Amino acid sequence: MKHSHGDVPAGSGHVDLHGLVGRWGRGTTEMVLQPSAFPNGLVAFIHAVGWALILPCFWSLDRLIAVCKSTTLERSKRVEQECYLHPLKVLFGSVAFILLFLATAPVALLGFLLWAPLQSCRRPFHYHVEQSSLPEREIHRGFEQAGGKASFGFATANLCLLPDSLARFNNLGNTQRRASAIGQRIAQGICRPHIRIFVDSPSSCGTLTPSNSILPGGNSSTYGSTDRQTQPVSQRPDSAAECGPVAKSGGVVVCVPCEDDVPEEHSAALNSDQNSNRQSPDSHRRAPRALLAQGLHQQDSVPWEVSPLFPANVDVLCLEEVFDKRAAKKLLHQLKPLFGHILYDVGVYACQPPCCCSSFKFFNSGIFVASRFPILEAQYHCFPNSRGEDALAAKGLLSIKVLIGQNQKQQKVVGFFNSTHLHAPEGEGEIRCDQLDMVTEWISDFQAAHWQPDEDVVFDVLCGDFNFDNCSPDDVKEQNHCLFEQYKDPCRAAPGKEKPWVIGTLLEQPTLYEDDIITPENLQKTLEREELRKLYISPPVPAESMPLVYPESGQPWIGRRIDYILYRESSTSKHCRTEIEEMTFITQLAGLTDHIPVGLRLNVMMDSDNADE
């Protein structure tokens, strides 16, 4: 299923991005992508009535299971309580919810008879459009056509927002409260000031834009952990000479170390970076000295960091496992002031295809995409080969085309973004390989159908939870898939081998509430130390009947990295060159999910000479 709209109105000469966003960002009649998942209000009303009849029965069953399943955090809190209180709660709670379930089951059956047939005419997503509360210069500050440069930020996170009873099997409870806390934390990180540091020194690299130069003050909502608030570092102007060059942002004066203040461990890398830049002007941009001094590392031409906050000014945010509809609404409420265009409740329900009872979908795909750029096209495909518990969810691929702006020739500048969540059970690599085949084909078909010859494509990104890593012997088939010949993985050295700085993204569920990883700051410190990572990151999965030898001699311990952000250059415009500005492993959701979010910022250089051909 897909939805599209017509051409963009012509601009006035230069990059008319602000005016263009104003016309497309308010949900006017120019938009053909409809907010509702249903063709008309009557169908939507009948669907709402059917779901309202189902909900009490569904809720009572959810609470029945939840009252019997505790998280390790809840068990640790009960140590201080009288030992007989919990058994009584389980006993009386189970009886009450069983009675409620039996009482509401007939009504739920009636609601199901209304709800299920309507899924055949349901569009595979809801689309929310809202004017962002941020200034337009901040929404699209990365697009600078006049300078021939653009900067785009992406982030992905698996949130495990299942119904509360099912989330508890992953040692995560209170889905609704987690959803609110997650939305608040993401917003706190993304909407902080976009810092630009001006380094006044002989070795200056010009204007720098670290994602985590200053941590914002203020309160943040917590769940299951306590956030340590970090205040911006400030100095009086008259003290600047004592601490080196000065950076300013929003009235805050920040000290940036001079050449002599750079930590010793970075000096060799800095020298090699400078030599490399002298030798080859076309080589990858190296991490500047000021960024290295603030936590950004440089290896293998990829600047990277472990950050306690989401990168500032993410342009497209992709979330997985947002299965619970109420949780999705809570995320929507928190994120809509920052992202003007949100696709949620993505997927299909009931019998798919219709009249085929062999594949009944109880849950949607769990994909939730928030974009600061207007969405021109959107298309969703459901994987037909899922089995086991994964077959109950409509996992698949969501492909979107976003409008960035217009170039000086009044041509549209667009980007392609794809999000997926692959088959989960271990030992079933053939299913995931088949799904990767489908992803490759569906993306190719989508772009062939929706790319116009007069459009400039500045990025093509694929991200999501792939449920396989690049170090487990059990995942060899997936590691060698041809998808990685098309899309670049910044963390991948070769099939089966990660780059030495990479960090695994799947946490060990029983340890989610340990002191070392319960707060963003503690998790950041833990991930930066290899001996601690071994305790909390899931280890590789061995091949069947084969002993696991990991890591290889002289290699660091990394663990399972199953959350990916990939990018492709072959499908972008021929006068665009892409390089990685920053790769980020994010700890801000510590205690709220069993995955570590990942961020990627891409720089796109536009060759104006070729653009005018």
SVG drawing of the C-alpha trace seen along z (x, -y; Angstrom):
<svg xmlns="http://www.w3.org/2000/svg" viewBox="-21 -40 73 70">
<polyline fill="none" stroke="black" stroke-width="0.4" points="0.0,0.0 1.4,-3.4 0.3,-7.0 1.8,-9.9 1.2,-13.5 1.9,-15.8 4.7,-18.1 6.1,-20.8 5.2,-24.4 8.0,-26.4 10.0,-28.6 11.4,-32.1 15.0,-31.5 17.3,-30.4 16.8,-27.6 13.2,-28.3 13.3,-25.8 11.6,-27.8 8.7,-28.8 8.4,-25.3 8.2,-23.7 5.6,-26.2 3.4,-25.2 3.9,-21.4 4.2,-21.2 0.7,-22.4 -1.4,-19.5 -3.0,-21.6 -5.0,-20.1 -1.8,-19.9 -1.0,-16.8 -2.4,-13.6 -0.9,-11.4 -3.9,-11.1 -3.7,-11.3 -6.2,-8.5 -5.6,-4.9 -9.2,-4.5 -10.8,-5.8 -13.6,-7.8 -14.9,-8.8 -17.6,-6.2 -15.2,-3.3 -12.9,-4.8 -15.8,-5.2 -16.9,-1.6 -13.3,-0.5 -13.1,-2.6 -16.3,-1.1 -15.0,2.5 -11.7,1.8 -13.4,0.2 -15.4,3.4 -12.2,5.5 -10.1,3.4 -11.5,4.4 -11.0,8.1 -7.5,7.5 -6.6,5.3 -7.7,7.8 -5.7,10.6 -2.7,8.3 -3.0,7.5 -3.6,11.2 -0.2,12.2 1.6,9.1 0.6,9.6 2.2,13.0 5.4,11.9 7.8,9.6 10.9,7.7 14.2,8.0 13.7,4.3 10.4,5.1 11.8,8.2 14.6,6.2 12.2,3.6 10.1,6.4 13.1,7.3 12.1,4.5 8.4,5.6 6.8,8.2 7.2,11.6 3.5,12.4 2.3,9.3 3.3,10.3 1.7,13.8 -1.5,12.2 -1.3,9.7 -0.8,12.4 -3.6,14.6 -6.3,11.9 -5.1,10.1 -5.3,13.3 -8.8,14.1 -10.0,10.6 -8.5,10.4 -9.8,13.9 -13.3,12.9 -13.0,9.7 -11.7,11.5 -14.6,14.0 -17.1,11.2 -15.8,9.2 -15.1,12.0 -18.6,12.1 -18.4,8.3 -14.9,8.7 -16.2,11.3 -18.8,8.9 -16.1,6.2 -13.9,8.6 -16.6,9.2 -16.7,5.5 -12.9,4.9 -11.4,7.8 -13.2,7.3 -12.3,3.6 -8.6,4.4 -8.9,5.3 -9.6,1.6 -7.1,0.1 -4.1,-1.8 -0.9,-0.5 -0.1,-3.5 -1.4,-6.7 0.3,-10.0 0.5,-12.9 1.4,-16.3 2.1,-19.3 3.9,-22.5 7.0,-22.1 7.5,-24.4 11.2,-24.8 12.3,-27.7 12.5,-26.7 16.2,-27.6 16.7,-24.9 14.4,-22.3 16.4,-22.4 19.6,-24.0 21.6,-21.2 20.6,-22.1 22.9,-24.8 22.8,-24.6 24.6,-27.9 27.7,-26.4 27.3,-23.1 27.0,-21.2 24.3,-19.5 24.3,-17.6 21.7,-15.0 21.2,-13.2 19.6,-9.8 18.9,-7.7 17.3,-4.3 16.3,-2.6 14.4,0.6 12.1,-0.3 10.4,3.0 7.0,1.2 5.0,4.4 1.9,4.8 3.0,4.8 2.7,8.5 4.8,9.4 7.4,6.8 8.0,8.3 9.4,11.4 12.2,9.1 12.6,7.8 10.8,4.5 7.6,3.5 5.2,0.5 5.0,0.0 2.9,-3.2 5.2,-4.9 8.3,-3.8 6.8,-5.3 6.3,-8.7 9.8,-8.6 11.4,-7.5 9.6,-10.3 10.8,-12.9 14.4,-11.7 14.5,-11.7 13.1,-15.2 15.5,-16.4 18.5,-15.2 17.3,-16.2 16.0,-19.7 19.1,-20.9 21.0,-23.8 22.9,-22.9 26.4,-23.9 28.9,-25.5 32.4,-25.8 34.8,-28.4 38.4,-27.4 40.8,-30.3 44.2,-28.5 46.8,-27.7 45.5,-24.2 41.8,-25.2 39.6,-23.3 37.0,-26.0 33.5,-25.7 32.8,-22.5 29.5,-20.9 29.8,-18.3 26.6,-16.6 27.4,-16.4 29.5,-19.4 27.2,-20.7 24.7,-18.7 21.5,-20.6 20.4,-21.5 16.8,-21.2 14.8,-18.3 14.2,-15.1 11.7,-12.4 13.0,-9.1 11.8,-5.6 13.7,-2.9 16.7,-5.1 17.9,-8.5 19.4,-10.9 22.4,-12.9 21.8,-16.4 24.8,-18.0 25.0,-21.8 26.6,-23.7 30.2,-24.8 30.4,-28.6 33.2,-31.1 33.3,-34.9 34.7,-36.5 37.6,-37.9 38.7,-34.4 38.8,-33.0 42.4,-33.8 43.2,-31.5 41.6,-28.4 42.2,-28.7 40.0,-29.5 36.3,-30.2 33.1,-29.0 29.7,-30.7 26.2,-29.3 23.1,-30.8 24.9,-33.1 27.0,-30.2 30.8,-30.6 32.6,-27.3 36.3,-26.7 37.9,-24.6 41.4,-23.2 44.3,-24.6 46.8,-22.4 48.8,-21.9 45.6,-20.9 44.8,-17.9 45.0,-14.6 48.2,-12.8 46.4,-9.7 44.9,-11.7 48.1,-13.4 49.2,-10.6 45.9,-10.4 45.8,-14.1 49.2,-14.2 48.3,-11.3 45.0,-13.0 46.7,-16.2 49.3,-14.4 46.5,-12.4 44.6,-15.6 47.7,-17.2 48.3,-14.1 44.8,-13.7 42.3,-16.5 39.6,-14.0 40.2,-11.7 37.6,-11.4 37.3,-14.3 39.2,-13.7 37.8,-14.5 39.0,-18.0 41.1,-18.6 38.3,-20.3 36.0,-17.4 38.5,-14.8 39.1,-16.7 35.3,-16.5 34.9,-12.8 34.7,-12.3 37.1,-9.6 38.7,-8.9 39.4,-5.5 39.2,-4.1 38.1,-7.5 34.9,-7.3 34.5,-9.9 32.5,-8.2 31.5,-8.6 29.4,-7.1 27.0,-9.8 24.6,-10.1 22.2,-12.1 20.6,-11.7 22.4,-13.7 21.1,-17.3 18.9,-18.0 18.2,-14.5 16.4,-14.8 14.8,-11.3 14.2,-9.1 13.3,-5.4 11.9,-3.4 11.2,0.3 8.9,2.5 6.4,-0.3 3.7,2.3 1.4,0.9 -1.0,-1.7 -1.3,-3.7 2.4,-3.8 2.7,-5.0 0.3,-7.9 2.4,-8.8 5.5,-9.0 3.6,-10.9 2.6,-13.5 6.2,-13.9 7.8,-14.0 5.3,-16.0 6.6,-19.4 10.0,-18.4 9.1,-16.4 6.4,-17.7 5.8,-14.4 5.3,-11.1 4.2,-7.7 2.9,-5.4 0.8,-2.2 2.6,-0.9 1.5,2.5 -1.4,4.7 -3.8,6.7 -6.0,9.7 -5.9,12.1 -3.2,11.2 -3.8,11.5 -7.6,11.2 -9.6,14.5 -6.3,16.4 -6.6,17.5 -3.1,19.2 -1.4,15.9 -3.3,13.8 -1.5,10.6 -2.2,9.6 0.4,6.8 1.5,4.2 5.1,3.9 6.2,1.9 7.9,-0.7 7.5,-4.4 9.2,-7.0 9.4,-10.7 10.8,-13.1 11.5,-16.8 11.2,-16.8 7.8,-16.5 7.0,-12.9 6.3,-12.8 5.8,-9.0 5.4,-6.1 5.1,-2.4 4.9,0.6 5.5,4.3 4.8,7.1 7.2,10.1 5.3,13.2 7.8,15.8 7.7,15.1 7.0,18.0 6.7,18.9 6.0,16.0 7.3,13.6 4.4,14.5 2.0,12.8 3.5,9.4 3.4,7.7 7.1,7.1 8.2,5.7 9.7,2.7 8.6,-0.9 10.1,-3.0 9.6,-6.8 10.7,-9.6 11.2,-13.0 11.4,-16.5 14.5,-18.4 14.0,-21.5 14.8,-23.0 18.1,-23.6 19.0,-26.8 17.5,-25.3 14.1,-24.8 14.6,-21.1 13.4,-19.1 16.1,-17.9 14.9,-14.6 16.1,-11.8 15.1,-8.1 14.8,-6.5 14.0,-2.8 13.2,-1.1 12.8,2.6 12.7,5.2 13.8,8.7 12.9,12.1 14.1,12.5 14.7,16.2 18.3,17.4 19.3,20.2 16.9,19.2 19.3,17.3 17.6,18.5 14.5,16.7 16.4,13.4 18.3,13.9 15.1,14.3 13.8,11.1 17.0,9.2 16.4,10.3 12.9,8.8 14.2,5.6 16.7,5.2 14.0,5.8 11.3,3.6 13.7,0.7 14.8,0.9 11.2,1.0 10.1,-1.9 12.9,-4.1 12.4,-3.2 8.7,-4.0 9.1,-7.3 12.4,-8.9 12.0,-11.5 14.9,-12.4 14.8,-16.1 15.2,-15.3 18.5,-15.5 18.8,-12.5 21.1,-13.5 20.8,-10.4 19.6,-6.8 19.5,-5.3 18.4,-1.9 18.1,-1.3 16.4,0.9 16.8,4.0 18.2,6.7 18.3,9.3 21.7,10.6 25.2,9.3 28.6,9.2 30.5,11.4 28.3,14.5 29.2,17.7 25.5,18.5 24.9,15.4 27.4,16.2 24.7,16.3 23.3,12.9 26.8,11.4 27.6,12.4 24.4,11.1 24.7,9.0 22.8,6.1 26.2,5.1 27.6,4.8 25.0,2.1 24.8,0.3 27.8,-0.8 27.9,0.2 30.2,-2.3 30.9,0.3 31.8,3.2 35.4,4.1 34.5,7.3 31.9,10.1 32.2,11.5 34.6,8.8 33.7,5.5 35.9,2.4 37.8,2.3 35.9,-0.7 32.4,0.7 30.1,1.4 27.4,4.1 23.9,2.8 22.0,5.7 22.0,5.6 21.8,8.7 18.2,8.6 18.7,9.9 21.2,7.1 19.2,4.2 18.9,2.6 22.4,3.1 24.1,0.0 26.7,0.0 24.1,-0.6 21.0,-2.0 21.7,-5.6 22.8,-7.2 26.1,-8.3 26.9,-4.9 26.0,-3.1 28.3,-5.4 31.2,-4.7 30.5,-1.0 30.4,-0.8 33.8,-2.7 35.5,0.1 35.9,3.4 36.2,5.4 32.7,4.1 31.1,4.4 31.6,8.2 29.3,8.2 26.3,6.4 26.4,6.7 25.0,10.0 27.8,12.2 28.0,13.7 25.9,16.8 28.0,19.9 27.3,22.1 25.4,25.3 27.7,28.0 30.8,25.7 32.8,24.2 32.8,20.4 36.3,18.7 35.7,15.0 37.3,12.6 40.2,13.6 43.7,13.0 44.5,9.3 40.9,8.2 38.7,6.3 35.5,7.7 32.5,6.1 29.4,8.2 26.2,8.4 25.4,5.3 22.0,5.9 20.9,2.3 22.1,0.9 22.2,-2.4 23.4,-1.9 23.8,-4.3 24.2,-4.0 25.9,-6.3 25.2,-4.6 21.6,-5.7 22.3,-9.4 22.8,-12.1 26.1,-11.8 27.3,-15.2 26.8,-14.4 29.6,-12.9 28.8,-11.5 31.1,-11.2 30.4,-10.3 30.5,-13.2 29.8,-11.2 28.7,-7.7 27.1,-7.7 26.2,-5.0 23.5,-6.5 23.0,-5.6 20.1,-8.1 17.5,-5.3 19.3,-3.3 16.8,-1.4 14.1,-1.9 15.0,0.6 17.3,3.6 18.9,2.0 21.4,-0.8 20.2,-3.4 22.5,-4.3 23.0,-7.6 24.6,-8.6 25.3,-12.0 26.2,-12.3 27.8,-15.2 26.8,-15.6 29.0,-17.7 27.4,-18.9 29.6,-19.6 28.0,-22.7 29.8,-22.3 28.2,-19.0 24.9,-20.1 24.6,-22.7 25.1,-20.2"/>
</svg>
